[in-house]
Amino acid sequence: MAVLIVNTHKVNPGRRQDLLDNLAESKKLLERFGAKVRIWSSDLAGENTGRVSVASEYDDYPAFAKIWDAINDPLVGWLTD
């Protein structure tokens, strides 16, 4: 069974591009480890209008755990340099 993690970010005024740049880097890292990542903005969503959401999908819980163990490993720091 697939695992889907969704995070929604409230964008501070004047910081939208900074957030999108950071999310693009995070997306590359997660995809390198096998996750499927989608990023979208809520345009007509009441109080959530303008927020940016990120969904990361994993094949199953073991795949999710393997990816997050690898990403949280201190030795993986070289991937983000």
Z-matrix of the N, CA and C atoms (Angstrom, degrees):
N
C 1 1.443
C 2 1.524 1 108.93
N 3 1.306 2 117.03 1 131.53
C 4 1.465 3 122.48 2 -179.46
C 5 1.527 4 110.99 3 -66.84
N 6 1.319 5 115.10 4 150.40
C 7 1.459 6 122.70 5 176.19
C 8 1.522 7 107.04 6 -114.40
N 9 1.329 8 117.05 7 129.51
C 10 1.462 9 122.14 8 -179.50
C 11 1.521 10 108.72 9 -123.28
N 12 1.317 11 116.24 10 122.72
C 13 1.460 12 122.38 11 177.41
C 14 1.529 13 107.16 12 -110.71
N 15 1.334 14 117.24 13 126.45
C 16 1.468 15 121.27 14 -179.64
C 17 1.526 16 108.69 15 -122.08
N 18 1.323 17 115.48 16 128.63
C 19 1.465 18 122.33 17 175.42
C 20 1.518 19 107.81 18 -121.66
N 21 1.334 20 116.37 19 137.51
C 22 1.458 21 121.39 20 178.13
C 23 1.516 22 108.24 21 -118.58
N 24 1.336 23 115.75 22 131.70
C 25 1.455 24 122.28 23 -175.54
C 26 1.525 25 110.60 24 -115.08
N 27 1.327 26 115.82 25 130.33
C 28 1.463 27 120.95 26 172.17
C 29 1.526 28 106.58 27 -84.58
N 30 1.313 29 116.57 28 124.92
C 31 1.459 30 121.34 29 -174.62
C 32 1.517 31 109.99 30 -88.19
N 33 1.326 32 116.22 31 126.28
C 34 1.458 33 120.56 32 175.96
C 35 1.526 34 109.73 33 -72.41
N 36 1.322 35 117.40 34 145.70
C 37 1.468 36 120.55 35 179.73
C 38 1.532 37 111.28 36 -53.69
N 39 1.323 38 115.67 37 132.01
C 40 1.447 39 121.58 38 178.06
C 41 1.515 40 115.39 39 77.84
N 42 1.337 41 118.19 40 2.98
C 43 1.468 42 121.14 41 -175.78
C 44 1.527 43 113.35 42 -116.76
N 45 1.320 44 117.92 43 9.43
C 46 1.471 45 121.21 44 -176.52
C 47 1.529 46 112.16 45 -57.27
N 48 1.333 47 117.09 46 -47.03
C 49 1.464 48 119.70 47 -178.01
C 50 1.529 49 111.22 48 -65.45
N 51 1.332 50 117.29 49 -36.38
C 52 1.469 51 120.23 50 176.42
C 53 1.519 52 110.57 51 -60.52
N 54 1.335 53 116.18 52 -45.06
C 55 1.458 54 120.27 53 178.71
C 56 1.520 55 110.66 54 -62.22
N 57 1.330 56 116.77 55 -46.64
C 58 1.465 57 119.98 56 -178.88
C 59 1.525 58 111.61 57 -63.15
N 60 1.324 59 117.98 58 -37.54
C 61 1.468 60 121.10 59 176.99
C 62 1.526 61 110.76 60 -63.76
N 63 1.333 62 116.99 61 -44.59
C 64 1.466 63 120.88 62 178.45
C 65 1.519 64 111.27 63 -63.96
N 66 1.323 65 116.88 64 -41.11
C 67 1.464 66 120.36 65 179.51
C 68 1.524 67 111.12 66 -66.23
N 69 1.322 68 117.85 67 -36.15
C 70 1.463 69 120.97 68 178.09
C 71 1.524 70 110.32 69 -62.82
N 72 1.332 71 117.43 70 -40.51
C 73 1.471 72 120.79 71 177.44
C 74 1.527 73 110.67 72 -66.59
N 75 1.330 74 116.64 73 -42.41
C 76 1.470 75 120.38 74 177.86
C 77 1.516 76 110.94 75 -62.54
N 78 1.319 77 116.04 76 -40.20
C 79 1.472 78 121.11 77 179.26
C 80 1.525 79 110.29 78 -59.94
N 81 1.339 80 116.94 79 -45.71
C 82 1.468 81 120.51 80 179.82
C 83 1.524 82 111.24 81 -60.29
N 84 1.328 83 116.76 82 -42.63
C 85 1.463 84 120.83 83 -179.40
C 86 1.528 85 111.00 84 -64.59
N 87 1.340 86 116.47 85 -48.40
C 88 1.468 87 119.74 86 -179.60
C 89 1.523 88 111.22 87 -62.43
N 90 1.324 89 117.23 88 -41.23
C 91 1.467 90 120.06 89 -179.61
C 92 1.526 91 111.25 90 -67.61
N 93 1.314 92 117.34 91 -32.54
C 94 1.460 93 120.79 92 176.72
C 95 1.526 94 110.92 93 -59.91
N 96 1.338 95 116.00 94 -30.87
C 97 1.457 96 121.03 95 179.50
C 98 1.528 97 112.90 96 -93.56
N 99 1.328 98 117.93 97 2.97
C 100 1.454 99 120.60 98 173.77
C 101 1.519 100 117.35 99 105.66
N 102 1.315 101 118.29 100 0.54
C 103 1.471 102 120.02 101 178.20
C 104 1.526 103 109.67 102 -78.25
N 105 1.325 104 115.46 103 154.46
C 106 1.465 105 121.57 104 171.16
C 107 1.526 106 106.05 105 -101.86
N 108 1.333 107 117.49 106 128.03
C 109 1.467 108 120.59 107 -173.18
C 110 1.520 109 110.35 108 -125.38
N 111 1.342 110 115.61 109 136.37
C 112 1.463 111 122.32 110 175.69
C 113 1.521 112 108.22 111 -128.36
N 114 1.326 113 116.68 112 139.73
C 115 1.462 114 122.44 113 177.71
C 116 1.531 115 107.52 114 -126.17
N 117 1.328 116 116.68 115 132.03
C 118 1.463 117 119.29 116 178.46
C 119 1.520 118 110.79 117 -147.28
N 120 1.324 119 114.72 118 162.16
C 121 1.453 120 122.58 119 178.84
C 122 1.523 121 108.97 120 -113.10
N 123 1.323 122 115.47 121 140.98
C 124 1.461 123 121.21 122 178.16
C 125 1.523 124 108.69 123 -89.25
N 126 1.342 125 117.04 124 113.06
C 127 1.459 126 120.59 125 -176.18
C 128 1.529 127 113.98 126 -95.73
N 129 1.303 128 117.38 127 -37.63
C 130 1.466 129 121.17 128 179.40
C 131 1.523 130 107.84 129 -127.22
N 132 1.331 131 115.65 130 76.76
C 133 1.463 132 119.18 131 -171.51
C 134 1.522 133 112.85 132 -138.18
N 135 1.326 134 116.39 133 35.28
C 136 1.462 135 118.90 134 178.41
C 137 1.518 136 111.35 135 58.56
N 138 1.337 137 116.64 136 -128.84
C 139 1.470 138 119.94 137 -178.07
C 140 1.532 139 112.82 138 -67.80
N 141 1.326 140 118.25 139 -14.35
C 142 1.462 141 121.66 140 177.80
C 143 1.528 142 113.35 141 -90.46
N 144 1.326 143 117.71 142 0.72
C 145 1.467 144 121.28 143 179.26
C 146 1.527 145 109.87 144 -56.96
N 147 1.335 146 115.65 145 131.75
C 148 1.451 147 121.62 146 178.93
C 149 1.514 148 114.67 147 89.37
N 150 1.321 149 117.58 148 -10.40
C 151 1.462 150 120.08 149 177.75
C 152 1.518 151 109.82 150 -75.68
N 153 1.307 152 115.77 151 153.88
C 154 1.461 153 121.84 152 -179.92
C 155 1.518 154 108.19 153 -113.08
N 156 1.321 155 116.00 154 130.19
C 157 1.463 156 121.39 155 179.92
C 158 1.524 157 110.23 156 -113.83
N 159 1.319 158 114.12 157 149.34
C 160 1.455 159 121.85 158 178.42
C 161 1.520 160 107.51 159 -130.85
N 162 1.325 161 115.66 160 129.05
C 163 1.465 162 121.17 161 175.61
C 164 1.517 163 107.69 162 -116.58
N 165 1.319 164 116.30 163 129.27
C 166 1.460 165 120.39 164 173.27
C 167 1.528 166 106.92 165 -118.42
N 168 1.333 167 114.99 166 130.85
C 169 1.466 168 121.39 167 -175.02
C 170 1.524 169 109.88 168 -117.36
N 171 1.326 170 114.80 169 138.30
C 172 1.459 171 123.25 170 -178.85
C 173 1.522 172 108.17 171 -126.65
N 174 1.319 173 117.17 172 149.33
C 175 1.461 174 120.66 173 -176.00
C 176 1.523 175 112.82 174 -59.12
N 177 1.329 176 117.01 175 -39.29
C 178 1.462 177 122.19 176 -179.42
C 179 1.530 178 108.64 177 -164.71
N 180 1.351 179 117.33 178 179.99
C 181 1.463 180 119.54 179 -178.21
C 182 1.526 181 112.98 180 -63.68
N 183 1.345 182 119.78 181 -40.46
C 184 1.466 183 118.03 182 176.38
C 185 1.534 184 112.69 183 -60.49
N 186 1.331 185 117.77 184 -38.52
C 187 1.470 186 120.86 185 178.15
C 188 1.532 187 109.88 186 -66.25
N 189 1.329 188 116.86 187 -41.42
C 190 1.461 189 121.75 188 177.42
C 191 1.531 190 110.19 189 -59.16
N 192 1.334 191 116.70 190 -48.86
C 193 1.468 192 121.30 191 -179.02
C 194 1.527 193 111.18 192 -63.13
N 195 1.317 194 117.04 193 -41.23
C 196 1.466 195 120.96 194 -179.08
C 197 1.524 196 111.03 195 -62.78
N 198 1.327 197 116.95 196 -44.45
C 199 1.458 198 121.26 197 -179.97
C 200 1.526 199 110.38 198 -64.55
N 201 1.328 200 117.85 199 -47.44
C 202 1.460 201 119.63 200 -176.58
C 203 1.512 202 112.01 201 -71.31
N 204 1.331 203 118.78 202 -32.45
C 205 1.466 204 120.16 203 173.44
C 206 1.519 205 109.88 204 -62.50
N 207 1.334 206 117.17 205 -43.13
C 208 1.465 207 121.22 206 -179.93
C 209 1.521 208 111.27 207 -65.04
N 210 1.322 209 117.44 208 -44.86
C 211 1.462 210 121.26 209 -177.93
C 212 1.526 211 111.08 210 -66.21
N 213 1.323 212 117.28 211 -36.37
C 214 1.465 213 120.93 212 -178.50
C 215 1.527 214 113.16 213 -84.13
N 216 1.320 215 117.80 214 -2.33
C 217 1.459 216 122.15 215 177.24
C 218 1.531 217 108.44 216 -70.54
N 219 1.331 218 118.41 217 125.50
C 220 1.469 219 120.34 218 -178.69
C 221 1.533 220 112.66 219 -58.16
N 222 1.309 221 118.22 220 -25.95
C 223 1.459 222 120.97 221 -179.45
C 224 1.513 223 112.60 222 -73.28
N 225 1.333 224 117.35 223 -11.75
C 226 1.466 225 121.05 224 -178.02
C 227 1.537 226 110.51 225 -84.06
N 228 1.304 227 118.46 226 -5.54
C 229 1.453 228 121.96 227 -178.34
C 230 1.523 229 114.19 228 -50.99
N 231 1.317 230 116.84 229 -30.72
C 232 1.461 231 119.80 230 -179.24
C 233 1.523 232 112.23 231 -62.84
N 234 1.335 233 118.31 232 -22.43
C 235 1.466 234 120.73 233 -179.76
C 236 1.521 235 111.87 234 -66.51
N 237 1.317 236 116.77 235 -29.15
C 238 1.466 237 119.65 236 -175.14
C 239 1.522 238 112.46 237 -96.66
N 240 1.321 239 117.66 238 -2.70
C 241 1.471 240 120.63 239 179.47
C 242 1.501 241 112.14 240 -77.12
